[in-house]
């Protein structure tokens, strides 16, 4: 009897999951680290600020997607140091820091030539040190409180498990496009 019920229960479970609203279903990007066996080489990172999503791309295929936190003032392009905005434009992920004050960080090549020229025209310092990083090293038991909030000074933040995965999948020299 149990053997006959197994296919029926499996089918019932699938139907229940499909009946859930899309927001309640786990996508491949929301599975635990290591849930997917293999990944094609990542050749671009795409950030859509309005969606609060970071996408890892292999060609034009989205391989992984992550919920992100941005700067405290997320709307618009970063103009100066201290404006708490996340830049917009085309950059390179050009180096990494395993010992940053946040759980691992990968540097975004902001400011580029255009960013410097724009800031100079306004008499401002464009700033720098814009990174993709994990949570503050001292977050401890309060790590859950960062989820869904824009809390950085202009960086792009993910949780630490996701940062480990991005660290492993994205090579230095990978282009990153940050869209509004």
C-alpha positions as CSV (number, residue, x, y, z in Angstrom):
1,X,0.0,0.0,0.0
2,X,2.8,2.4,0.9
3,X,4.5,1.7,-2.4
4,X,1.4,2.7,-4.3
5,X,0.9,5.9,-2.3
6,X,4.4,7.2,-2.9
7,X,3.8,8.3,-6.5
8,X,0.5,9.8,-5.5
9,X,2.0,11.7,-2.6
10,X,4.8,12.9,-4.8
11,X,2.3,14.2,-7.4
12,X,0.2,15.8,-4.7
13,X,3.3,17.6,-3.3
14,X,4.2,18.9,-6.8
15,X,0.7,20.2,-7.3
16,X,0.7,22.0,-4.0
17,X,4.0,23.7,-4.8
18,X,2.7,24.7,-8.2
19,X,-0.4,26.2,-6.6
20,X,1.6,28.5,-4.4
21,X,2.1,32.1,-5.6
22,X,5.4,32.5,-7.4
23,X,6.7,34.7,-4.5
24,X,6.4,31.7,-2.1
25,X,8.1,29.2,-4.4
26,X,11.9,28.8,-4.1
27,X,13.7,29.5,-7.3
28,X,17.1,28.0,-8.2
29,X,18.7,31.2,-6.9
30,X,17.2,30.8,-3.5
31,X,18.3,27.2,-3.0
32,X,21.0,26.6,-0.4
33,X,24.6,26.9,-1.5
34,X,25.7,23.8,-3.3
35,X,22.1,22.8,-4.2
36,X,23.0,22.9,-7.9
37,X,25.7,20.5,-9.0
38,X,27.5,22.5,-11.6
39,X,27.6,26.0,-13.1
40,X,28.7,27.2,-16.5
41,X,31.5,29.8,-16.3
42,X,30.1,33.2,-15.3
43,X,31.1,35.9,-17.8
44,X,29.0,38.9,-16.5
45,X,27.3,40.1,-13.4
46,X,24.1,42.2,-13.8
47,X,22.6,44.3,-11.0
48,X,19.1,45.7,-11.3
49,X,18.9,48.2,-8.4
50,X,15.1,48.7,-8.6
51,X,14.5,45.0,-8.3
52,X,17.2,44.6,-5.6
53,X,18.6,41.6,-7.6
54,X,22.1,40.6,-8.6
55,X,22.3,38.1,-11.5
56,X,25.2,35.9,-12.5
57,X,25.2,35.3,-16.3
58,X,26.8,32.8,-18.6
59,X,26.3,34.3,-22.0
60,X,22.8,35.6,-21.9
61,X,21.5,32.9,-19.5
62,X,20.9,33.7,-15.9
63,X,22.7,31.1,-13.8
64,X,22.0,32.5,-10.3
65,X,20.1,35.4,-8.8
66,X,20.4,36.9,-5.4
67,X,18.4,39.4,-3.3
68,X,20.7,42.4,-2.5
69,X,20.9,45.4,-0.2
70,X,22.1,48.7,-1.5
71,X,23.2,52.1,-0.2
72,X,20.9,54.0,2.2
73,X,20.0,56.3,-0.6
74,X,19.6,53.9,-3.5
75,X,17.9,55.9,-6.2
76,X,20.2,57.5,-8.8
77,X,23.8,57.2,-9.7
78,X,26.6,57.7,-7.2
79,X,28.0,61.2,-7.5
80,X,30.2,61.7,-4.5
81,X,31.7,60.0,-1.5
82,X,29.3,59.8,1.4
83,X,26.1,60.1,-0.7
84,X,25.1,56.5,0.2
85,X,24.2,55.7,-3.4
86,X,25.2,52.7,-5.4
87,X,26.8,53.6,-8.7
88,X,25.1,52.8,-12.1
89,X,27.0,51.9,-15.2
90,X,29.6,49.4,-16.6
91,X,32.5,48.4,-14.4
92,X,34.8,45.5,-13.7
93,X,35.1,43.3,-10.7
94,X,38.9,43.8,-10.4
95,X,40.1,42.5,-7.0
96,X,39.0,40.9,-3.8
97,X,39.6,41.1,-0.1
98,X,39.1,38.0,2.1
99,X,39.9,40.1,5.2
100,X,37.6,43.1,4.8
101,X,35.4,44.5,7.7
102,X,32.5,42.8,5.9
103,X,32.4,39.1,5.2
104,X,34.5,38.9,2.1
105,X,34.4,41.6,-0.6
106,X,34.9,41.9,-4.3
107,X,35.8,45.4,-5.6
108,X,33.8,47.2,-8.3
109,X,36.0,49.5,-10.5
110,X,34.0,52.6,-9.5
111,X,34.9,55.4,-10.2
112,X,35.6,55.1,-13.9
113,X,36.7,58.0,-16.1
114,X,33.2,59.3,-16.6
115,X,32.4,59.2,-12.8
116,X,35.6,61.2,-12.0
117,X,34.8,63.8,-14.7
118,X,31.2,64.2,-13.4
119,X,32.3,64.5,-9.8
120,X,35.1,67.0,-10.8
121,X,32.6,69.1,-12.7
122,X,30.5,69.4,-9.5
123,X,33.7,70.0,-7.4
124,X,33.2,66.7,-5.6
125,X,35.2,63.6,-4.6
126,X,33.6,60.6,-6.4
127,X,34.6,58.3,-3.6
128,X,35.6,54.7,-4.2
129,X,35.8,51.3,-2.4
130,X,32.5,50.2,-3.8
131,X,32.2,46.4,-3.3
132,X,30.0,43.4,-3.4
133,X,30.2,42.0,0.1
134,X,28.6,40.0,2.8
135,X,27.4,41.1,6.2
136,X,29.4,43.1,8.7
137,X,31.9,40.9,10.5
138,X,30.3,41.8,13.9
139,X,26.7,41.1,12.8
140,X,26.6,37.9,14.9
141,X,23.1,37.0,16.0
142,X,21.6,40.1,14.4
143,X,22.5,38.9,10.8
144,X,18.8,38.3,10.1
145,X,18.1,42.0,10.7
146,X,19.9,43.0,7.5
147,X,17.7,41.0,5.1
148,X,15.6,43.2,2.9
149,X,17.1,46.5,4.1
150,X,19.2,49.0,2.2
151,X,22.0,49.6,4.7
152,X,25.4,50.0,2.9
153,X,27.3,53.2,2.2
154,X,26.8,52.5,-1.6
155,X,28.0,48.9,-1.8
156,X,26.0,45.8,-2.9
157,X,25.5,43.4,0.0
158,X,24.3,39.8,0.1
159,X,24.2,37.3,3.0
160,X,27.4,35.4,3.8
161,X,26.5,32.1,2.3
162,X,25.6,33.9,-1.0
163,X,28.9,35.8,-0.8
164,X,30.8,32.5,-0.5
165,X,29.1,31.3,-3.6
166,X,29.7,34.6,-5.6
167,X,33.3,34.5,-4.4
168,X,33.7,31.0,-5.8
169,X,31.8,31.5,-9.1
170,X,33.0,35.0,-10.2
171,X,36.5,35.6,-11.3
172,X,38.5,38.8,-11.1
173,X,38.1,40.7,-14.4
174,X,34.4,39.9,-14.8
175,X,32.3,42.8,-16.1
176,X,29.5,44.1,-13.9
177,X,26.6,46.2,-15.2
178,X,24.6,48.1,-12.6
179,X,21.2,49.3,-13.9
180,X,18.8,51.7,-12.1
